Amino acid sequence: MKTAALIDSHFDPALVFAEIQDILSTKDFLYLKSTRVIDLLSSIAGTRIGNDQLFLDSWNSLEEDQYMADGGRYRKRRHAIFATHGSIGAPVLMPYQPHYQTLDYNSMNGGIARYFAPILVDLLNSRTLSALLDFGNRLFSRISGNHSWHIELHQFRIEARDGQKGNPTPEGVHRDGVEFVIVVMIKRVNIESGATRIFNQDNQLLGEFTLLNTFDMAIVNDKKVYHGVTPITQLDPDEEAYRDVLVITFRRKD
């Protein structure tokens, strides 16, 4: 079984960007270890990233997803939209908009406008988030030559409780209908499994890996491959169990 490519060179921001670009151009997905991500984000932010408690603690204020067609109550989330306009300037927060996916991309929960709770100020003002957005904007603009992006942020908490599994991707193996997807691990508490699986368009498994540590990252070329995450299970039935991630999608603006 193939695993995702890893970035293991001694840290140099320009070199890491070049390596990521090369891997995405050939494999269409990759897994970055947290140490490399923290170094890269810190170089972008101009300050050390990795212990931003306001950023990390914002996952404790998510609201229940009311649009689960499977009737599940195991997913909490918040949502925001940013945009870039041209080759200069940082991503800009847009006025509140609902999240929408067609049924072609989300046969379970798509086809309707979904109004999720907006992301809170503590996260929006975070240097960590700014660095993540800048990283994605720079990387994907270099890869694609496009400089105008519709960017959606999704904070997720998937819970496992009462003997029931939590499903990070209830729609199954899928594409999101965008160009690129970034998934950042925030926290795993009292769970097992939750493996990320990547498939080609012939439904052949290309790679499997598990985001374990805070700031472990997966990057996916959504035009080329499908992705999904295996359900999580509770280890200690007497303790809360959950998986927190940040998902950032980049779609070329019309």
Summary of the structure (lengths in Angstrom):
residues: 254
radius of gyration: 17.2
end to end distance: 38.2
largest distance: 51.3
contacts: 790
relative contact order: 0.20
helix: 23%
strand: 32%
